[in-house]
Amino acid sequence: MRLAPFTKACLLYWLFASPWVLCSPLSRKDSPGSTSSPDLISVLSSAAQDPVVDDKVSDTVSKIISSIAGDKNIYSTEDAPVQQAWRKIEAIFTSSTNATLSHFAHEIIASGLIPSNILTFLNDYLNAPFNSVHNLNPSIPVQLMIYPFKAAGDAPYSITEGDLRAAVYLPASFMYGQNGTKPIILVPGTAAPGGTAFHSNLAKLGSAIPGADVVWVNVPQASLGDVQVNAEYIAYAINYVSTLSQSPVTVISWSQGGLNTQWAFKYWPSTRHAVYDFIAVSPDFRGTVVSTLACPWLAGTVCTPALWQQGWDTKFVRTLRATGGDSAYVPTTTIYSSFDEIVQLMSGRHASAILQNTHGVGVSNNHLQTICAYSPAGGVYPHEGVLYNPLTWALIVDALSHEGPGDPSRLDLHQVCGQLLPPQLGLDDMLGTEGLVLVALSEVVRYKPKTFKEPDIQGYAS
């Protein structure tokens, strides 16, 4: 008897992954005495039962479980050099048009791109301490108050200071600006908790930049809620970390993190004085024409607030870009790829990543395929792939080593563009970063409540 992919997935999950649950979400309620969250497999298994969800989800679940439960590396690091993995990534992201997030997740798994050890790691991302939104961080002395505002003109917060502070993840190694260290705040993108988003890429910047002291923000609900609220976490984090460190910080964002940060600069102007550099990787400052590709419900008519807001020319985007918001507020470096599967347009003068320099602070807009044309680093780097692109890393190092934004004219482009990965990263880092597509699918399907339109613009910005 032949079993449907989802039925096989259920049986495998019951046999190898959970002795208590047969294809139902794991939760505190399901497992008495447990404080763990559901894992990636259970989230996708539950979603696959929904008749309005893309039918590729169930087959994706089956293949993930088969790889993890069988402890079999269909594609192992021993026999798969970076070039071979790169060819698979290139094939996945150039073979389809009008594809959905679930399609890319399915193809990544079906290709055998991600080995079982990385899938096992990703499967438990919801329980990873570095994704916590309940971190116990030190308070700011009263005389250095940054809440409910740091300076006149800052927008009001709608979130309590305790919750804003708890979303900042300070690794045990964080030096609080001592001994010449450089505080760097990483801001994640849509549907990606901060810890998982940067684990295989920018969290390792310390190996490239002497003194780099990296922290990140875990925006609740993986940044899928109202972007205006998400931006509150970033505005607070900037003033909080800079105050703790008694030093300006560098902010490096990915994807929606760029919107969050730019919104924070615009409506919490005190943050501008607390930042040396802003580096935006794969940002969507104009939104994207493919914003509904992530929502496999009812042909994209139901989605999450943040995904609605990131459409092309939405109310949110128009509000952000009005009255100078389309220009940098601090020295800014943007880095983007034509092959971005999430954000489009990403080439030409209307590329979503581009910021203007009306405020005269210095801007560098860097298109991978222009700067590294006909070279490996100018190849098929998707939305998440820009995080491990060698030009991205070289520009970050350059920006942090000089006044103003990163400048490709200061780089040895022959050397940088001739690489597929920066020297500080390896094959597992590339594959772990590509695995973020699976995490994003999980976060989108588990987000509640879904909405039919973008949220209203908040009073302070309307």
C-alpha positions in Angstrom: 0.0 0.0 0.0 1.4 3.4 -0.9 1.1 6.1 1.7 0.6 9.8 0.9 3.6 12.0 1.8 1.8 13.5 4.8 0.8 10.1 6.1 4.3 8.9 5.9 5.5 12.0 7.6 3.1 11.4 10.5 4.3 7.8 10.9 8.0 8.8 10.8 7.5 11.6 13.2 5.7 9.3 15.6 8.4 6.7 15.4 11.5 8.8 15.6 10.7 12.3 16.8 7.8 12.2 19.3 6.6 9.2 21.3 3.6 11.2 22.6 2.2 13.1 19.6 1.0 11.8 16.3 1.1 14.7 13.8 -0.3 17.3 16.2 1.5 20.5 17.4 3.6 20.0 20.4 2.8 22.6 23.1 2.9 23.1 26.8 -0.7 21.9 26.9 0.2 18.7 25.0 3.1 17.8 27.2 2.3 18.1 30.9 5.2 19.6 32.8 7.1 20.6 29.7 8.2 24.2 29.1 9.3 23.6 25.5 7.7 25.1 22.4 6.6 23.2 19.4 9.3 22.3 16.9 9.5 23.1 13.3 8.3 19.7 12.2 5.2 19.8 14.4 4.4 23.4 13.2 4.6 22.4 9.5 2.8 19.1 10.1 -0.1 20.9 11.7 -0.2 23.5 8.8 -0.2 20.7 6.2 -3.6 19.6 7.5 -5.1 23.0 6.6 -6.9 22.6 3.2 -6.1 26.2 2.3 -2.3 25.9 2.8 -0.1 25.1 -0.2 0.0 21.3 -0.7 3.8 21.4 -1.0 4.0 21.9 2.7 3.1 18.3 3.5 5.7 16.9 1.2 8.3 19.3 2.6 7.4 18.0 6.1 7.8 14.4 4.9 11.3 15.1 3.5 12.5 17.0 6.6 11.4 14.2 8.9 12.9 11.5 6.7 16.3 13.3 6.7 16.3 13.9 10.5 14.8 10.6 11.6 17.0 8.5 9.3 20.1 10.4 10.5 21.1 10.4 6.8 22.9 13.2 5.1 21.6 13.1 1.6 24.0 15.9 1.0 27.0 15.8 3.4 29.7 18.3 3.9 32.3 15.7 3.2 31.3 15.1 -0.4 29.8 18.4 -1.2 32.2 21.3 -1.6 30.9 24.9 -1.6 30.8 24.9 -5.4 28.5 21.9 -5.6 26.2 23.3 -3.0 26.3 26.7 -4.8 25.1 25.0 -8.1 22.1 23.5 -6.2 21.2 26.9 -4.7 21.6 28.5 -8.1 19.2 25.9 -9.7 16.6 26.4 -7.0 16.4 30.1 -7.3 16.6 30.5 -11.0 14.3 27.6 -12.2 10.9 29.1 -11.1 8.9 32.2 -11.6 6.0 33.3 -9.4 7.1 30.8 -6.8 5.9 30.8 -3.2 7.9 30.5 0.1 6.6 27.0 0.5 7.9 26.2 -3.0 11.4 27.3 -2.1 11.3 25.5 1.2 10.2 22.3 -0.7 12.9 22.6 -3.3 15.6 23.2 -0.7 14.6 20.0 1.1 13.9 18.0 -2.1 17.3 18.8 -3.5 19.0 17.3 -0.4 20.8 20.6 0.1 20.5 20.7 3.9 22.3 17.9 5.8 20.5 16.2 8.8 22.7 17.9 11.5 21.6 21.3 10.3 18.0 20.2 10.0 18.1 18.9 13.5 19.5 22.2 14.7 16.8 24.2 12.8 14.0 21.8 14.0 14.5 23.0 17.6 14.8 26.7 16.9 11.7 27.7 18.9 13.4 26.4 22.1 16.8 28.0 21.4 17.8 30.4 24.3 19.4 32.8 21.8 15.9 33.4 20.3 14.4 34.4 23.6 12.2 37.5 24.1 12.5 37.1 27.9 16.1 38.0 28.5 17.2 39.2 31.9 19.1 42.4 31.1 20.4 45.1 33.4 18.4 48.2 33.9 19.5 51.7 32.8 20.3 54.1 35.7 17.6 56.6 36.3 19.8 59.5 35.5 20.4 58.0 32.0 16.7 57.6 31.3 15.8 56.4 27.8 12.1 55.5 28.5 9.4 56.7 27.9 11.6 58.9 25.7 15.3 59.8 25.5 14.9 63.2 23.9 12.1 65.6 22.9 10.6 64.6 19.6 10.8 60.9 20.2 7.6 59.0 19.4 5.7 57.4 22.3 6.2 53.7 22.9 3.3 51.4 23.1 5.3 48.5 24.6 6.5 48.5 28.2 10.1 49.1 28.9 10.5 45.7 30.5 9.3 43.9 27.3 11.5 46.1 25.1 14.6 45.5 27.2 13.9 41.7 27.4 13.9 41.4 23.6 17.6 42.4 23.4 19.9 39.4 23.5 23.3 40.1 25.1 25.7 37.2 24.8 27.6 36.2 27.9 30.7 37.5 26.1 29.3 41.0 25.6 31.9 43.6 26.9 29.6 46.6 27.3 31.9 48.8 25.2 35.0 48.1 27.4 38.5 47.5 26.1 37.8 49.3 22.9 35.1 46.9 21.7 32.6 48.0 19.1 29.0 47.2 19.9 27.0 45.9 16.9 23.3 45.4 17.0 21.9 42.9 14.5 18.3 43.4 13.4 16.5 40.4 11.9 14.1 40.2 9.0 10.5 39.0 8.6 9.7 35.5 9.9 13.2 35.0 11.4 14.0 35.1 15.2 17.3 37.0 15.6 19.4 34.2 17.1 18.6 31.8 14.3 18.7 34.4 11.6 22.3 35.3 12.3 23.7 32.1 13.9 25.4 31.0 10.7 26.5 34.3 9.4 26.7 37.8 10.9 26.9 36.6 14.5 30.4 35.5 13.6 31.6 39.0 12.7 34.0 38.9 15.6 36.3 36.7 13.5 36.4 39.4 10.8 36.5 42.7 12.8 38.8 43.0 15.9 36.7 44.2 18.8 33.3 43.5 17.2 30.9 42.9 20.1 27.7 41.5 18.6 24.2 41.5 20.1 20.8 41.1 18.5 17.1 41.9 18.9 14.6 39.1 19.0 11.4 40.9 17.9 8.4 39.1 19.2 6.5 36.9 16.7 9.5 36.9 14.4 8.7 40.5 13.2 5.5 39.4 11.5 3.3 41.8 13.4 2.9 45.5 12.8 6.2 46.9 11.5 5.5 50.2 13.4 5.5 48.2 16.7 8.6 46.1 15.6 10.4 49.4 15.1 9.9 50.3 18.8 12.1 47.3 19.7 14.8 48.6 17.5 14.6 52.2 18.6 14.8 51.1 22.2 17.6 48.6 21.6 19.7 51.3 19.9 19.4 53.7 22.9 19.7 50.9 25.4 22.9 49.2 24.0 24.6 52.6 23.4 23.8 53.7 26.9 25.0 50.5 28.4 28.2 50.7 26.4 28.6 54.5 26.7 29.3 54.5 23.0 27.6 54.8 19.7 26.7 51.5 18.1 26.7 50.1 14.6 23.3 48.7 13.4 23.3 45.9 10.8 19.9 44.8 9.5 18.6 42.1 7.3 15.4 42.4 5.2 12.5 44.0 7.2 15.1 45.0 9.8 16.1 47.8 7.4 12.6 49.2 7.5 12.4 48.8 11.3 15.6 50.7 11.7 14.8 53.5 9.2 11.4 54.0 10.9 13.2 54.2 14.2 15.6 56.8 12.9 12.7 58.8 11.5 10.4 58.8 14.5 12.9 58.4 17.4 15.5 61.0 16.3 17.5 60.5 19.5 18.6 57.2 17.9 20.5 59.0 15.2 23.1 60.3 17.6 23.6 56.9 19.1 24.7 55.2 15.8 28.0 55.3 14.0 27.0 53.3 11.0 23.8 51.6 9.6 24.4 48.7 7.2 21.3 47.3 5.6 21.5 43.9 4.0 18.7 43.0 1.5 16.4 45.9 2.7 13.1 46.8 1.2 12.8 50.5 1.7 10.3 50.7 -1.2 8.5 47.4 -0.2 8.3 44.5 -2.6 6.1 43.5 -5.5 6.1 39.9 -4.3 5.0 40.5 -0.7 2.3 37.8 -0.8 4.6 35.0 -2.0 5.1 34.1 1.7 1.4 33.6 2.4 -0.1 30.3 1.0 -3.6 31.1 2.1 -6.5 31.9 -0.2 -4.2 33.0 -3.0 -2.6 35.7 -0.8 -5.8 37.4 0.4 -5.0 36.6 4.1 -1.5 37.4 5.4 0.4 38.8 8.4 0.4 42.6 9.2 4.1 43.0 8.4 3.8 41.2 5.1 0.9 43.4 4.1 2.9 46.5 5.0 5.9 45.5 2.9 4.0 45.5 -0.3 5.0 47.9 -3.0 3.7 51.4 -2.4 1.7 50.5 0.8 0.5 53.1 3.3 3.4 52.1 5.5 6.0 52.5 2.8 4.6 55.8 1.6 4.6 57.1 5.2 8.2 56.0 5.8 9.5 57.5 2.5 7.7 60.9 2.9 9.4 64.0 4.3 12.9 62.7 4.0 12.4 59.1 5.1 13.7 57.9 1.7 17.1 59.3 2.6 19.7 58.1 5.1 19.7 59.6 8.6 23.1 58.2 9.6 26.1 57.0 7.4 24.4 54.1 5.6 25.6 51.2 3.5 23.0 49.1 1.6 23.8 45.8 0.0 21.4 43.9 -2.3 21.1 41.3 -5.1 19.1 41.1 -8.3 18.3 37.4 -7.4 16.4 38.3 -4.2 13.4 36.0 -4.2 11.6 38.0 -1.5 12.3 41.7 -2.3 11.8 43.0 -5.8 12.7 45.3 -7.6 16.3 44.8 -6.7 18.1 46.3 -9.7 18.2 49.6 -11.5 17.5 53.1 -10.1 14.2 52.0 -8.5 15.7 49.1 -6.5 14.0 48.8 -3.2 17.3 48.8 -1.3 18.3 52.2 -2.4 18.4 55.2 0.0 19.1 58.8 -1.1 21.5 61.2 0.6 19.3 64.3 1.0 20.5 64.7 4.6 24.1 64.7 3.6 25.3 62.0 6.0 26.8 59.7 3.4 25.2 56.7 1.6 26.7 53.8 -0.3 24.2 51.6 -2.3 25.9 48.4 -3.4 24.4 46.1 -6.0 26.2 42.8 -6.0 25.8 42.0 -9.7 27.1 45.5 -10.7 30.1 45.6 -8.4 31.1 41.9 -8.9 29.8 41.5 -12.4 30.7 38.2 -14.1 32.4 37.1 -10.9 31.4 34.5 -8.2 30.4 37.1 -5.7 28.0 38.6 -8.2 26.2 35.4 -8.9 22.8 34.0 -7.7 22.6 35.2 -4.2 19.0 35.0 -2.9 17.5 37.1 -0.2 19.1 35.2 2.7 22.3 34.5 0.6 23.4 38.1 0.8 24.1 37.4 4.5 27.0 35.2 3.5 28.2 37.0 0.4 31.9 38.0 0.5 31.2 41.5 -0.8 28.7 42.0 2.1 31.3 41.1 4.6 34.0 43.1 3.0 31.8 46.2 3.0 30.8 45.7 6.6 34.5 45.5 7.6 35.3 48.6 5.5 32.4 50.6 7.0 33.5 49.8 10.5 37.1 50.6 9.7 36.5 54.1 8.2 34.4 57.1 8.7 31.2 57.1 6.7 29.6 54.2 4.7 31.4 51.2 3.2 33.1 52.1 -0.1 33.8 49.4 -2.7 36.6 51.5 -4.2 38.7 50.8 -1.1 38.4 47.0 -1.6 40.5 44.6 -3.5 37.5 43.6 -5.7 39.5 41.1 -7.7 40.0 39.1 -4.5 36.6 39.8 -2.9 34.5 39.1 -6.0 36.4 36.0 -6.8 35.1 34.2 -3.7 31.7 32.5 -3.1 32.0 32.9 0.7 34.0 35.2 3.0 37.1 33.6 4.6 35.3 33.5 8.0 32.5 31.3 6.8 32.3 27.7 5.6 29.9 25.3 3.9 27.8 24.7 7.0 27.3 28.4 7.4 26.0 28.7 3.9 23.6 25.8 4.2 22.5 26.9 7.7 21.6 30.3 6.3 19.7 28.8 3.4 17.8 26.7 6.0 16.2 30.0 7.2 13.7 29.5 4.4 12.3 26.6 6.4 12.1 28.7 9.6 10.4 31.5 7.8 7.7 29.1 6.5 7.2 27.8 10.0 6.8 31.3 11.4 4.4 32.5 8.8 2.1 29.5 9.1 2.0 29.7 13.0 1.4 33.5 13.2 -2.0 34.4 14.5 -4.2 36.2 13.8 -3.9 36.6 10.0 -5.3 39.8 8.6 -6.9 41.0 5.3 -5.1 44.3 5.1 -2.2 46.4 6.5 -2.6 48.1 9.9 -3.5 51.8 10.1 -0.7 54.3 10.4 -0.1 55.2 14.1 -1.1 58.7 15.2 2.5 60.0 15.7 3.2 59.3 12.0 -0.1 60.2 10.4 
